[in-house]
Each structure stands twice: as C-alpha cells, then as structure tokens.
Amino acid sequence: MVIALYLGYLAACTVVTIAVGAALGRSGRVVLTALFGDERQADAVSRLLVVTLYLLNFGYVALTLGASGHVTTTGAALGVLSVKFGEELLVLGSLHLASLVVFARLRRRQRPAAGQSDSPPWAAPRPRTGSGARAS
C-alpha cells in the first residue's frame, strides 16, 4: 500500500509540475519579451525559470516523499496523498507568486520614456468614451 502511495504521489506531482512549467514557460515568454525587449534573451530567461521551477519543486517532492505515520488503510493512504499533493500545489503557487513579484519589481524599475504610458506593452489599451457618452 505504501509503494502505491509513493507512486501515486510521484506521478501526480510530476504531471502537475511539468504542466505548470510548460504553461508558465509559454505565457511568461510574452512578459519577458516585453521586459527585456529581446526575444532570444526572453527565451533564455524563460528556460532558466522553468528549470528552476522543476529543480525547486522536485526537490521539495523528494524531501516530502516519506509517508507520515503508519498507513494501513486505503482511507489513510488517500488522506496522506491529498495532504502531500495539497502541499505540492501550495509550493507551485508560491513559486509562481514569487516570480510574479520579482518581475513586477523589475518592470517598475524601468521608467517609461516621455510620452509613453505606464501600462505594460502587453496590456490592451483601454477604450475611451467621449464626455457624457455612455457605454452600452
């Protein structure tokens, strides 16, 4: 039963980590290109960030692989698995949030030139309505 618990935990964490890494790599490329202004540099940083995510996350999975207590029933095994998987999701979310904070700070340090808006280049322009005109 414990071996099945370990295998289930490893399989679930591997699938989620790779899916999250791929999604963040694709989506983050746009932000990084806007931040650095160079696609090659943005691609390189994106790959580095994805590898960092994998290393940190799989390191956490390896450290928490051991079962907590003695698992004798299927219910106890599912309970342990759900707690471990929940912790895994919290770690992934925390890593993502930390990277967003870092990029927001980097973006804030870049002062817009005269005549440029404060909104990031990937943000869509806001529609303007005339004075007294009502949007329907």
KAPELIN-V357201 format. One record per backbone hydrogen bond with DSSP energy under -1.0 kcal/mol. CO is the residue of the C=O (numbers start at 1). NH is the residue of the N-H. E is the energy in kcal/mol with one decimal. If there is no record, write none. Layout:
BEGIN
((CO & NH & E) (CO & NH & E))
END
This chain:
BEGIN
((1 & 5 & -1.8) (2 & 6 & -2.5) (3 & 7 & -2.6) (4 & 8 & -2.5) (5 & 9 & -2.4) (6 & 10 & -2.8) (7 & 11 & -2.6) (8 & 12 & -2.6) (9 & 13 & -2.5) (10 & 14 & -2.3) (11 & 15 & -2.4) (12 & 16 & -2.3) (13 & 17 & -2.5) (14 & 18 & -2.4) (15 & 19 & -2.2) (16 & 20 & -2.7) (17 & 21 & -2.6) (18 & 22 & -2.4) (19 & 23 & -2.3) (20 & 24 & -2.8) (21 & 25 & -2.2) (22 & 26 & -2.2) (23 & 27 & -2.7) (24 & 28 & -2.6) (28 & 32 & -2.9) (29 & 33 & -2.4) (30 & 34 & -2.0) (31 & 35 & -2.2) (32 & 36 & -3.0) (33 & 37 & -2.5) (38 & 42 & -2.4) (39 & 43 & -2.6) (40 & 44 & -2.2) (41 & 45 & -2.6) (42 & 46 & -2.4) (43 & 47 & -2.4) (44 & 48 & -2.2) (45 & 49 & -2.5) (46 & 50 & -2.3) (47 & 51 & -2.6) (48 & 52 & -2.4) (49 & 53 & -2.5) (50 & 54 & -2.5) (51 & 55 & -2.7) (52 & 56 & -2.7) (53 & 57 & -2.6) (54 & 58 & -2.9) (55 & 59 & -1.9) (56 & 60 & -1.9) (57 & 61 & -2.4) (58 & 62 & -2.4) (59 & 63 & -2.0) (60 & 64 & -1.9) (73 & 77 & -2.1) (74 & 78 & -2.6) (75 & 79 & -2.1) (76 & 80 & -2.5) (77 & 81 & -2.6) (78 & 82 & -2.5) (79 & 83 & -2.0) (80 & 84 & -2.5) (81 & 85 & -2.6) (82 & 86 & -2.3) (83 & 87 & -2.3) (84 & 88 & -2.0) (85 & 89 & -2.3) (86 & 90 & -2.1) (87 & 91 & -2.2) (88 & 92 & -2.4) (89 & 93 & -2.5) (90 & 94 & -2.3) (91 & 95 & -2.5) (92 & 96 & -2.2) (93 & 97 & -2.6) (94 & 98 & -2.5) (95 & 99 & -2.0) (96 & 100 & -2.0) (97 & 101 & -2.2) (98 & 102 & -2.1) (99 & 103 & -2.3) (100 & 104 & -2.3) (101 & 105 & -2.2) (102 & 106 & -2.3) (103 & 107 & -2.5) (104 & 108 & -2.2) (105 & 109 & -1.6) (113 & 116 & -2.2) (120 & 123 & -1.7) (130 & 133 & -1.7))
END
